[in-house]
């Protein structure tokens, strides 16, 4: 896996859990009413651990994350923004 160069507010998250909801099934079947760019990865939310950040205080933190239109949470890793996650103690 090649790790992208991160922007100032980017986080690389190793996904641990991602539920399979009806929205995921409908999206996979092309019935959800939205399209993602490129090769779409299913999954709209999940949780994991930050493994790379430009700010070391975030590394190792547990987070809940929502996917955006260019990624999905049913993956081993996801690139997200600090603004798009919830940090857990």
N, C-alpha and C positions, 0 to 999 in steps of 0.2 A: 504494500500500500504506500503510495507516495503521499506525504503529508504536505498540504499546501502552506504557503507563506501566510501567516495570520495577520489580519489587520489589527489595529489597536483595540477594538472591542470584540474581536473574535475569540471563540473558544472551540477547541476540538474535544468532543465528548465521546468517551467509550460507552456505548449503550449497554445497559444491563437488562432493562425490561421495557417492553413495548406491547401494549394490549392490542388485541384484534377486536375492533368494534364494528358494528354494522356499516359505519361510514367507510372503513377500510375495505370491507368486502364489496360494497357498491363501487368504490373507486377502482378497485382491481378489475371489476367487471365492466367498467366504462359507463356506469349508471349514476355516478355521483354528481355530474353536472359541471365538473371542473377538470381542466387538463393541466398537468405539470410539464415543464419543458424537458427535453431530452428523454433519457430513459427513466421513467418515473419509479421511485421507490415508495412502496406503500408504507403507511404509518403516519398518523398525525400527532401523536404524543407518546411520551415515554420518560424514562429516567436513566441516569447514568452518572459517570464520574468524569470531571474535567481532567484531561491528561496533557493538554498543551494550551498555553495562554501567554501573551506578551507580559502579563502581570502575574508574577509567581504566587501571589496570595490566593489565586483562584484554583491552582493546581491541586488535585486531590479532593476538591469540594464535590459533594453530591448535589445533583440538580434534577429538576423536572424540566422537560423541554418540549416545545411545540415545533413541528416541522413547518418550513415555509414552502413556497411553490417550487423550489429547486432541489429539495431533498426529502427524505422520509425517515421515520424512526425505526423501520424494520431493516436495520443495517447494523454493522458492527461498530461504526463510528459515524458521527454527524458533526458538521460544522455549523455553529450557531453564533448568535450575538449575545453579549452579556444582557442586552435589553430583552431578549426572548426566552430567558430561563428564570426559574425560581430556584434560589439557593436554599439548601436545607442545612440545619445546624450540624 
